[in-house]
Amino acid sequence: MNDPKSSGPLFRDVAMLLLVGAALGLAHNWFMLKNGPGKGLAWIKAERAVVRLEDVAPPAAQPAAIAPPAAATSAPTPPAKTDSTAKHAKPAPAKAPKAADAKPTPTAEPASPTPVASTPAAAPAADVPVIPESREPMETGLDVVRKLYAANAAVFVDARSAAEYAESHIAGAVNLPFDDVFKQPELVQKLDDRGLPIVCYCGGGDCDLSRNLAFTLLDKGKKRVLVYLGGMPEWKDAALPVKSGDQP
């Protein structure tokens, strides 16, 4: 039979080890949470927030008013001084040219206009949306992403599967399926954003792949991540550039 007197200290030691282990685990988790989102377990499970771009973007700069040019004022010109002898001098009669010396003046033909090649006007820089840094993904719509696309001012990332991407995707967008990133987070490091904002999209509507990918990108150090809510269906409906195949 077990001696109650000998089992008592054993239980106390086990309980002490459990308490010390739990305290160390809680302290480590607190330290990880302090180092950034996604680095520890939240004490209370909460839905991570997604903000609207319009709520965090700085207001667009208004062009400075240009003052009308001031009217030029000139002092009256004083009358020219005349010599007293010039008043009494008679003007010399003009000599008529001789008929033999007169030569017809050649008439210059009008120069033909030089053809000018017409080039499409580039989008003004002031029309490109300003994308600030944020800890949360920023939701936006077609108007913003179309301007970023036209100015080549963002990297577009398709969060859908490789098969859906190959069937049809935004021309120039790279494929980074969230399901693959969930299993291999290191795939994010291969994404070359060239220092530009990242626009994540998927199938639109109730598709959460783009939002989940945006959170992962932020957790891995990206600073400016947008979620295009309309996704592929809205892009197609707007008749914007679309491509098929496994290449951007």
C-alpha positions in Angstrom: 0.0 0.0 0.0 1.1 3.6 -0.7 2.1 5.6 2.3 -0.1 8.8 2.4 2.8 10.6 4.1 5.2 9.9 1.2 2.6 10.7 -1.6 1.8 14.1 -0.1 5.2 15.8 -1.0 5.1 14.2 -4.5 1.7 15.8 -5.3 3.0 19.1 -4.0 6.0 18.9 -6.3 3.9 18.0 -9.3 1.5 20.8 -8.6 4.4 23.2 -8.2 5.9 22.1 -11.6 2.6 22.6 -13.3 2.2 26.1 -11.8 5.7 27.1 -12.8 5.2 25.8 -16.4 1.9 27.6 -16.7 3.4 30.8 -15.5 6.3 30.5 -17.9 3.9 29.8 -20.8 1.8 32.8 -20.0 4.8 35.1 -19.7 6.2 33.8 -23.1 2.8 34.3 -24.8 2.6 37.9 -23.4 6.0 38.7 -24.6 5.2 37.4 -28.1 2.0 39.4 -28.3 3.9 42.6 -27.4 6.2 42.0 -30.4 3.4 42.2 -32.9 0.2 40.7 -34.1 0.1 37.1 -35.0 3.1 36.3 -32.9 1.2 34.9 -29.9 -2.2 33.5 -28.8 -4.8 36.2 -28.0 -6.2 36.1 -24.5 -9.7 36.6 -25.9 -10.5 35.4 -29.4 -11.7 38.4 -31.4 -12.3 39.1 -35.1 -9.5 41.0 -36.6 -10.5 44.4 -37.9 -10.5 45.5 -41.6 -10.7 49.3 -42.2 -11.9 51.3 -45.2 -9.2 53.1 -47.2 -11.2 56.3 -47.1 -11.1 56.3 -43.3 -7.3 56.2 -43.0 -6.1 57.8 -46.3 -4.9 61.4 -46.0 -7.1 64.0 -47.8 -6.2 64.7 -51.3 -4.1 67.9 -51.7 -6.0 70.7 -53.3 -4.2 72.7 -56.0 -3.0 76.1 -54.9 -5.0 79.0 -56.1 -3.2 81.0 -58.9 -3.5 84.7 -58.5 -4.4 86.6 -61.7 -1.5 88.6 -63.2 -1.3 92.2 -62.1 -2.1 94.8 -64.8 1.0 96.2 -66.2 1.4 99.9 -65.5 3.7 102.0 -67.5 4.8 105.6 -67.0 3.9 108.0 -69.8 6.7 108.4 -72.3 8.0 112.0 -72.3 8.0 113.8 -75.6 11.3 113.5 -77.5 13.4 116.6 -77.6 13.9 118.2 -81.0 16.7 120.3 -82.3 15.8 123.9 -83.2 17.6 123.6 -86.5 15.5 120.5 -87.4 12.3 122.6 -87.3 13.4 124.8 -90.3 15.1 121.9 -92.3 13.1 120.9 -95.3 12.8 117.2 -95.9 14.7 115.8 -98.9 12.5 114.6 -101.8 12.4 110.9 -102.1 14.0 109.5 -105.3 11.8 107.3 -107.4 13.5 104.0 -108.3 14.4 103.6 -112.0 12.3 101.1 -113.9 15.4 99.1 -114.9 16.5 98.7 -111.2 13.1 97.5 -110.0 13.0 93.8 -109.5 9.9 91.8 -108.7 9.8 90.4 -105.1 9.4 86.6 -105.1 6.4 85.4 -103.3 7.2 82.9 -100.5 5.2 79.7 -100.6 3.5 78.8 -97.3 5.4 76.1 -95.4 3.6 72.8 -95.2 2.6 71.9 -91.6 4.8 69.3 -89.8 2.7 66.2 -88.8 2.6 65.7 -85.0 2.3 62.2 -83.7 -0.6 61.9 -81.2 0.3 60.2 -77.9 -2.2 59.2 -75.2 -2.2 61.6 -72.3 -0.6 60.2 -69.2 -2.7 60.1 -66.0 -1.8 63.1 -63.8 0.1 62.2 -60.7 -2.4 64.0 -58.5 -5.0 61.4 -59.6 -3.1 58.4 -58.2 -4.5 57.5 -54.8 -2.2 57.8 -51.8 -2.0 54.5 -49.9 -0.8 55.0 -46.3 0.8 52.4 -44.0 -1.6 50.5 -41.8 -1.6 47.6 -39.3 -4.9 46.3 -40.8 -5.9 45.5 -44.3 -7.7 48.4 -46.1 -10.8 47.6 -48.1 -11.4 49.6 -51.3 -13.4 49.5 -54.5 -13.1 49.6 -58.3 -12.4 53.3 -58.6 -9.2 53.2 -56.5 -7.8 50.0 -57.9 -8.4 51.1 -61.5 -6.4 54.3 -60.9 -3.6 52.3 -59.3 -3.6 49.8 -62.2 -3.6 52.5 -64.8 -0.6 54.2 -63.2 1.3 50.9 -62.5 1.4 52.1 -58.9 0.5 48.8 -57.1 1.2 45.0 -57.2 -1.9 43.0 -57.8 -2.1 39.6 -56.1 -4.6 36.9 -56.9 -5.5 34.9 -53.7 -7.4 32.1 -55.5 -6.2 28.7 -56.5 -3.8 28.1 -59.3 -6.6 26.6 -61.4 -8.9 29.6 -61.0 -6.0 31.9 -61.7 -5.1 30.1 -64.9 -8.7 30.2 -66.1 -8.9 34.0 -65.8 -7.1 36.7 -63.8 -6.3 40.4 -63.8 -3.6 41.0 -66.4 -0.3 41.5 -64.7 -1.4 40.0 -61.3 0.7 37.4 -59.6 -0.8 34.2 -58.1 -0.3 33.6 -54.4 -3.1 31.2 -53.2 -4.0 31.7 -49.6 -4.4 27.9 -49.1 -0.8 27.5 -50.1 0.4 30.4 -47.9 -1.5 28.9 -44.9 0.5 25.7 -45.2 3.8 27.5 -46.2 4.0 31.0 -44.8 7.5 31.4 -46.2 5.9 31.8 -49.7 5.2 35.4 -48.7 8.9 36.2 -48.7 9.1 35.4 -52.5 6.5 38.1 -53.3 8.4 41.1 -54.8 6.2 44.1 -54.1 8.9 46.6 -55.4 8.0 48.9 -52.5 4.5 49.4 -53.9 1.1 48.9 -52.2 -0.3 45.4 -52.6 -3.9 44.8 -53.9 -5.3 41.4 -52.9 -8.4 40.1 -54.7 -10.3 36.9 -55.1 -13.8 35.9 -56.3 -15.5 38.9 -54.7 -18.8 38.7 -52.7 -18.4 36.3 -49.8 -14.9 35.2 -50.8 -12.5 35.7 -47.8 -9.3 34.5 -49.4 -8.1 38.0 -50.3 -8.8 39.2 -46.7 -7.1 36.3 -45.1 -4.1 36.7 -47.4 -3.9 40.4 -46.6 -3.7 39.6 -42.8 -0.9 37.2 -43.5 1.0 39.7 -45.6 0.8 42.3 -42.8 1.9 39.7 -40.2 5.0 39.0 -42.4 6.1 42.6 -42.5 4.1 44.2 -45.4 2.9 47.8 -44.6 0.4 48.8 -47.3 -2.1 46.1 -48.2 -5.5 46.6 -49.9 -8.4 44.3 -50.3 -10.3 44.8 -53.5 -13.9 43.9 -52.5 -15.4 43.5 -56.0 -12.7 41.0 -57.0 -12.6 39.3 -60.3 -16.3 39.4 -61.2 -16.5 43.2 -60.9 -13.2 43.6 -62.8 -14.6 41.6 -65.7 -17.9 43.5 -65.7 -15.9 46.7 -66.1 -14.3 45.3 -69.2 -10.8 45.9 -67.8 -7.7 43.9 -68.9 -8.0 40.1 -68.2 -5.6 37.3 -69.0 -5.6 33.5 -68.9 -2.8 31.1 -68.2 -0.4 30.6 -65.4 1.7 33.7 -66.1 0.9 37.3 -65.1 
